[in-house]
């Protein structure tokens, strides 16, 4: 995580002493402008949302790009940002999809209460106490959105745990536990790990993409490689492949992330002329269920490389099986495991007895010999 700002518990306790002393009061009592302790033993606080500062440089970015600068720059507060979010969602189905998910979560938090606290630290920024959030951004925005939807005039709060040992690894683990990261999200997570391992911090007011792109100036030592392997099961070659995504324009990178574009599609797009990248990303994101082949055909049309194809003859079962095997073998580099061949072998014979496993091994050996003979014959 970014360099820790010294926590100002002295100032916080002085300005909110009444709230701390009355920490055994019931939840129904009014919330003051500062955090209130609700449980001494677990250090759980009720923190007003206006005091919360989400981490701008996370792997999964919830707040849409057009809203981020104004919110994090302080020119729009949480309530104004939520209203801007609703306005943006009217014309953007992907933004609306995320907003709908947060509305549902907000309704659940309202009905059943916030079971899992957000985590972070109290810090003093420009003389003002804030809660720098490490994990729980979805719960934070869901709470804020629910207050706006419900037209609640009172400021809502989130339940928060003070984390005295914050780490980026915790944040990445929570993001991945909720939902698998998109390829763009994995690239952000990996870049952030490398940047922070090298003590490279965001400059004041720096945009997300500008910060992540600074990873290009760094080299991976063994310690950082182990960090990537431990937290993301990512090897050096795959890391380099993901970092190429930061060459996309900021708007295209955001759209690729929101549309959950598969890595294969993104790599295909970036093999073409850069001027086609934004168009291809927009084409994929325009409708759900567009495939790699759809994008490939679009790029061929736009680049003038479309070829007239003769009708395809149905493929026989042997050719289909061979193509499936070829696809698996050529995509082994994308497997997260360090020992890819060993992991593949475990999966292949995992539910076989010794006789069946030996039969598989013999057939693979015979196939490998036949393939090598044909490779040697190639010019």
C-alpha positions as CSV (number, residue, x, y, z in Angstrom):
1,X,0.0,0.0,0.0
2,X,1.0,3.6,-0.3
3,X,3.2,5.0,2.4
4,X,1.3,5.2,5.7
5,X,0.3,8.6,6.9
6,X,0.7,8.9,10.7
7,X,-2.5,8.1,12.4
8,X,-3.9,11.0,14.5
9,X,-5.7,9.1,17.3
10,X,-4.9,12.0,19.6
11,X,-6.8,14.4,17.5
12,X,-9.5,11.9,16.8
13,X,-10.1,11.1,20.4
14,X,-10.1,14.7,21.3
15,X,-12.7,15.6,18.7
16,X,-14.9,12.6,19.2
17,X,-14.4,11.8,22.9
18,X,-18.1,11.9,23.6
19,X,-18.7,9.3,20.9
20,X,-16.0,7.0,22.3
21,X,-17.2,7.3,25.9
22,X,-20.7,6.5,24.8
23,X,-19.7,3.4,22.8
24,X,-22.0,1.2,24.7
25,X,-25.1,3.1,23.4
26,X,-27.5,1.4,21.1
27,X,-27.4,1.6,17.3
28,X,-30.6,3.7,17.3
29,X,-28.9,6.7,18.8
30,X,-27.8,9.6,16.6
31,X,-24.4,9.5,14.8
32,X,-22.0,12.4,15.5
33,X,-19.7,13.8,12.8
34,X,-16.9,11.5,13.9
35,X,-16.6,7.7,14.2
36,X,-18.2,5.9,17.1
37,X,-16.9,2.7,18.6
38,X,-19.5,0.1,18.7
39,X,-17.4,-2.8,20.1
40,X,-14.3,-2.2,22.3
41,X,-12.9,-5.7,22.0
42,X,-13.0,-5.8,18.1
43,X,-12.5,-2.0,17.6
44,X,-15.5,-1.7,15.3
45,X,-16.5,1.8,14.6
46,X,-19.4,3.6,12.9
47,X,-17.8,5.8,10.4
48,X,-19.8,8.5,8.5
49,X,-19.4,8.0,4.7
50,X,-18.2,11.6,4.3
51,X,-15.1,10.6,6.3
52,X,-14.2,7.6,4.2
53,X,-11.6,7.7,1.4
54,X,-11.6,4.6,-0.8
55,X,-8.4,3.5,-2.4
56,X,-8.2,5.0,-5.8
57,X,-5.6,2.5,-7.2
58,X,-7.3,-0.8,-6.6
59,X,-7.4,-3.7,-9.0
60,X,-11.2,-3.4,-9.4
61,X,-12.3,0.2,-10.0
62,X,-16.0,0.6,-9.2
63,X,-16.4,4.3,-9.7
64,X,-16.7,5.1,-13.5
65,X,-13.9,7.0,-15.1
66,X,-15.8,10.3,-15.7
67,X,-16.6,10.6,-12.0
68,X,-13.3,9.6,-10.4
69,X,-11.2,12.8,-10.8
70,X,-13.9,15.0,-9.3
71,X,-14.7,12.7,-6.4
72,X,-11.1,11.9,-5.4
73,X,-10.1,15.6,-6.1
74,X,-12.8,16.7,-3.6
75,X,-14.9,18.8,-5.9
76,X,-17.9,16.4,-5.6
77,X,-18.9,14.7,-2.3
78,X,-20.4,11.2,-2.0
79,X,-24.0,12.3,-2.4
80,X,-23.3,14.4,-5.5
81,X,-21.2,11.6,-7.0
82,X,-24.0,9.1,-6.6
83,X,-26.4,11.4,-8.4
84,X,-23.8,11.9,-11.2
85,X,-23.5,8.1,-11.3
86,X,-27.3,7.7,-11.8
87,X,-27.2,10.3,-14.6
88,X,-24.3,8.5,-16.3
89,X,-26.1,5.1,-16.1
90,X,-29.0,6.4,-18.2
91,X,-26.9,6.2,-21.3
92,X,-24.4,3.5,-20.4
93,X,-25.7,-0.1,-19.9
94,X,-22.4,-1.3,-18.4
95,X,-22.4,1.5,-15.8
96,X,-26.0,0.7,-15.1
97,X,-25.2,-3.0,-14.6
98,X,-22.7,-2.2,-11.8
99,X,-25.0,0.4,-10.3
100,X,-27.9,-2.2,-10.2
101,X,-25.7,-4.6,-8.4
102,X,-24.8,-2.0,-5.8
103,X,-28.4,-1.0,-5.4
104,X,-29.3,-4.7,-4.6
105,X,-26.4,-4.9,-2.1
106,X,-27.5,-1.6,-0.5
107,X,-31.0,-3.0,-0.1
108,X,-29.6,-6.1,1.6
109,X,-27.4,-4.0,3.9
110,X,-30.4,-1.9,4.8
111,X,-32.6,-5.0,5.5
112,X,-30.1,-7.3,7.3
113,X,-27.4,-4.9,8.5
114,X,-23.7,-4.7,7.6
115,X,-22.3,-8.1,8.7
116,X,-18.8,-7.7,7.4
117,X,-17.0,-4.4,8.4
118,X,-14.9,-2.5,5.9
119,X,-11.2,-2.1,7.0
120,X,-8.7,0.7,7.0
121,X,-6.9,3.3,9.1
122,X,-7.6,6.7,10.6
123,X,-5.3,9.3,9.1
124,X,-5.0,13.1,9.1
125,X,-4.9,14.7,5.7
126,X,-4.5,18.5,5.5
127,X,-5.6,18.8,9.1
128,X,-8.7,16.7,8.6
129,X,-9.3,13.2,10.0
130,X,-10.3,10.7,7.4
131,X,-10.8,6.9,7.2
132,X,-8.5,5.5,4.5
133,X,-10.3,2.4,3.4
134,X,-8.4,-0.7,2.5
135,X,-11.2,-3.2,1.8
136,X,-14.9,-2.9,1.4
137,X,-15.5,-0.4,-1.3
138,X,-18.6,-2.1,-2.6
139,X,-20.2,-1.9,0.8
140,X,-19.2,1.8,1.1
141,X,-20.8,2.7,-2.3
142,X,-23.8,0.5,-1.7
143,X,-24.5,2.3,1.6
144,X,-24.1,5.7,0.0
145,X,-26.4,4.7,-2.9
146,X,-29.0,3.3,-0.6
147,X,-29.1,6.6,1.3
148,X,-29.6,8.5,-1.9
149,X,-32.3,6.1,-3.3
150,X,-34.1,6.2,0.0
151,X,-33.8,10.0,0.2
152,X,-32.5,9.8,3.7
153,X,-31.6,13.3,4.9
154,X,-29.2,11.9,7.6
155,X,-25.7,10.9,6.7
156,X,-25.2,7.1,6.6
157,X,-22.3,5.3,8.1
158,X,-20.3,2.1,7.5
159,X,-19.1,-0.3,10.2
160,X,-15.3,-0.3,10.1
161,X,-12.4,-2.2,11.6
162,X,-9.1,-0.4,12.3
163,X,-6.4,-2.4,10.5
164,X,-3.0,-1.6,12.1
165,X,-1.2,-3.8,9.6
166,X,-2.7,-2.8,6.2
167,X,-1.4,-4.6,3.1
168,X,-2.1,-4.7,-0.6
169,X,-2.2,-8.5,-0.3
170,X,-5.3,-8.3,1.9
171,X,-7.0,-6.0,-0.6
172,X,-6.2,-8.2,-3.6
173,X,-7.4,-11.3,-1.7
174,X,-10.8,-9.7,-0.9
175,X,-11.2,-8.5,-4.5
176,X,-10.5,-12.0,-5.8
177,X,-12.8,-13.6,-3.1
178,X,-15.7,-11.6,-4.3
179,X,-15.3,-12.2,-8.0
180,X,-12.4,-13.3,-10.3
181,X,-10.5,-10.3,-11.6
182,X,-10.8,-9.4,-15.2
183,X,-7.6,-9.4,-17.3
184,X,-7.4,-5.6,-16.9
185,X,-8.0,-6.1,-13.1
186,X,-5.2,-8.7,-12.9
187,X,-2.9,-6.3,-14.8
188,X,-3.7,-3.5,-12.2
189,X,-3.1,-5.8,-9.3
190,X,0.2,-7.1,-10.6
191,X,1.4,-3.6,-11.4
192,X,0.4,-2.3,-8.0
193,X,2.3,-5.1,-6.3
194,X,5.5,-4.4,-8.2
195,X,5.2,-0.6,-7.8
196,X,4.7,-0.8,-4.0
197,X,7.4,-3.5,-3.7
198,X,9.7,-0.9,-5.2
199,X,8.3,1.9,-3.0
200,X,6.9,3.8,-6.0
201,X,3.9,5.7,-4.7
202,X,1.2,7.7,-6.6
203,X,1.9,11.4,-7.0
204,X,-0.8,13.7,-5.7
205,X,-3.6,13.9,-8.2
206,X,-2.1,11.2,-10.4
207,X,-4.5,9.3,-12.5
208,X,-4.7,5.5,-12.2
209,X,-3.4,4.6,-15.7
210,X,-0.4,7.1,-15.3
211,X,0.5,5.4,-12.1
212,X,0.2,1.8,-13.3
213,X,2.3,2.7,-16.5
214,X,5.2,3.6,-14.3
215,X,5.8,-0.1,-13.8
216,X,7.5,-0.2,-17.2
217,X,10.5,1.5,-15.6
218,X,11.0,-1.3,-13.1
219,X,12.7,-4.7,-13.2
220,X,11.5,-7.8,-11.4
221,X,13.9,-9.2,-8.8
222,X,13.5,-12.6,-7.3
223,X,11.6,-11.2,-4.3
224,X,9.0,-9.4,-6.5
225,X,8.6,-12.5,-8.7
226,X,7.8,-14.5,-5.6
227,X,5.3,-11.9,-4.5
228,X,3.5,-12.1,-7.9
229,X,3.5,-15.9,-7.7
230,X,2.2,-16.0,-4.1
231,X,-0.6,-13.5,-4.5
232,X,-1.6,-13.9,-8.2
233,X,0.0,-17.2,-9.2
234,X,1.6,-15.2,-11.9
235,X,5.0,-15.8,-13.6
236,X,7.3,-13.3,-15.2
237,X,6.3,-14.0,-18.8
238,X,2.6,-13.7,-18.1
239,X,3.3,-10.5,-16.1
240,X,4.9,-8.9,-19.1
241,X,2.0,-9.9,-21.3
242,X,-0.5,-8.2,-19.0
243,X,1.5,-5.0,-18.7
244,X,1.1,-4.5,-22.5
245,X,-2.6,-3.7,-21.8
246,X,-1.6,-0.4,-20.3
247,X,-0.7,0.8,-23.8
248,X,-4.5,1.1,-24.4
249,X,-6.0,4.6,-24.2
250,X,-7.5,5.2,-20.7
251,X,-11.2,5.1,-22.0
252,X,-10.6,1.9,-23.9
253,X,-8.9,0.2,-20.9
254,X,-11.8,1.2,-18.7
255,X,-14.3,-0.2,-21.2
256,X,-12.4,-3.4,-21.7
257,X,-12.5,-3.9,-17.9
258,X,-16.2,-3.0,-17.5
259,X,-17.2,-5.3,-20.4
260,X,-15.1,-8.1,-18.8
261,X,-13.3,-8.6,-22.1
262,X,-11.5,-12.0,-22.2
263,X,-7.7,-11.8,-22.4
264,X,-7.6,-13.6,-25.7
265,X,-9.9,-10.9,-27.3
266,X,-7.8,-8.1,-25.8
267,X,-4.6,-9.6,-27.1
268,X,-6.1,-10.0,-30.6
269,X,-7.1,-6.4,-30.7
270,X,-3.7,-5.2,-29.7
271,X,-2.0,-7.1,-32.5
272,X,-3.7,-4.7,-35.0
273,X,-3.0,-1.1,-35.8
274,X,-3.4,1.1,-32.7
275,X,-5.9,3.3,-34.4
276,X,-8.3,0.3,-34.4
277,X,-8.0,-0.4,-30.7
278,X,-10.8,2.0,-29.4
279,X,-13.2,0.9,-32.2
280,X,-12.6,-2.8,-31.5
281,X,-13.1,-2.4,-27.8
282,X,-16.3,-0.4,-28.3
283,X,-17.5,-3.1,-30.8
284,X,-17.0,-5.9,-28.2
285,X,-18.6,-3.9,-25.4
286,X,-21.6,-2.8,-27.5
287,X,-23.6,-6.1,-26.9
288,X,-23.2,-9.0,-24.6
289,X,-22.0,-12.4,-25.9
290,X,-19.8,-11.1,-28.7
291,X,-17.0,-13.6,-29.2
292,X,-13.4,-13.7,-30.2
293,X,-14.4,-14.6,-33.7
294,X,-16.8,-11.6,-33.9
295,X,-14.0,-9.2,-32.9
296,X,-11.5,-10.9,-35.3
297,X,-13.9,-10.5,-38.2
298,X,-14.6,-6.9,-37.2
299,X,-10.8,-6.1,-37.2
300,X,-10.4,-7.8,-40.6
301,X,-13.1,-5.7,-42.1
302,X,-11.8,-2.5,-40.6
303,X,-8.2,-3.2,-41.6
304,X,-9.3,-4.2,-45.2
305,X,-8.0,-7.7,-44.8
306,X,-11.4,-9.5,-45.2
307,X,-11.0,-12.5,-47.4
308,X,-13.8,-14.3,-49.2
309,X,-14.1,-17.7,-47.7
310,X,-15.5,-20.8,-49.3
311,X,-18.2,-22.7,-47.4
312,X,-16.6,-24.8,-44.7
313,X,-17.0,-28.6,-44.9
314,X,-18.2,-30.1,-41.6
315,X,-15.1,-31.1,-39.6
316,X,-14.8,-34.9,-38.9
317,X,-14.6,-36.0,-35.2
318,X,-10.8,-36.8,-35.4
319,X,-10.0,-33.2,-36.6
320,X,-12.3,-31.7,-34.0
321,X,-10.5,-33.7,-31.2
322,X,-7.1,-32.7,-32.6
323,X,-8.0,-29.0,-32.7
324,X,-9.2,-29.2,-29.1
325,X,-6.0,-30.8,-28.0
326,X,-4.0,-28.2,-30.0
327,X,-5.8,-25.4,-28.3
328,X,-5.1,-26.9,-24.8
329,X,-1.4,-27.3,-25.5
330,X,-0.9,-23.9,-27.0
331,X,-2.6,-22.2,-24.1
332,X,-0.6,-24.0,-21.4
333,X,1.4,-20.8,-20.8
334,X,-1.7,-19.1,-19.5
335,X,-2.1,-21.6,-16.7
336,X,-1.5,-20.0,-13.3
337,X,0.4,-23.0,-11.8
338,X,4.2,-22.8,-11.7
339,X,4.7,-26.4,-12.8
340,X,2.3,-26.4,-15.7
341,X,3.2,-29.8,-17.2
342,X,3.0,-31.5,-13.8
343,X,-0.3,-29.8,-13.0
344,X,-1.7,-30.8,-16.3
345,X,-0.6,-34.4,-15.7
346,X,-2.2,-34.4,-12.3
347,X,-5.5,-33.2,-13.8
348,X,-5.2,-35.7,-16.7
349,X,-4.9,-38.9,-14.6
350,X,-6.3,-37.6,-11.3
351,X,-9.4,-39.9,-11.4
352,X,-7.7,-42.9,-13.2
353,X,-6.5,-46.2,-11.8
354,X,-3.0,-47.3,-12.6
355,X,-4.0,-49.3,-15.7
356,X,-5.9,-46.5,-17.3
357,X,-3.2,-44.0,-16.4
358,X,-0.5,-46.1,-18.1
359,X,-2.7,-46.4,-21.2
360,X,-3.0,-42.6,-21.3
361,X,0.8,-42.3,-20.9
362,X,1.5,-44.8,-23.7
363,X,-0.8,-43.0,-26.1
364,X,0.7,-39.6,-25.3
365,X,4.1,-41.1,-25.9
366,X,3.1,-42.6,-29.3
367,X,1.4,-39.3,-30.3
368,X,4.5,-37.3,-29.3
369,X,6.7,-39.5,-31.5
370,X,4.3,-39.2,-34.5
371,X,4.2,-35.4,-34.1
372,X,8.0,-35.1,-33.9
373,X,8.4,-37.1,-37.1
374,X,6.1,-34.7,-38.9
375,X,7.9,-31.7,-37.4
376,X,11.2,-32.9,-38.7
377,X,9.7,-33.2,-42.1
378,X,8.6,-29.6,-42.2
379,X,10.6,-27.2,-44.2
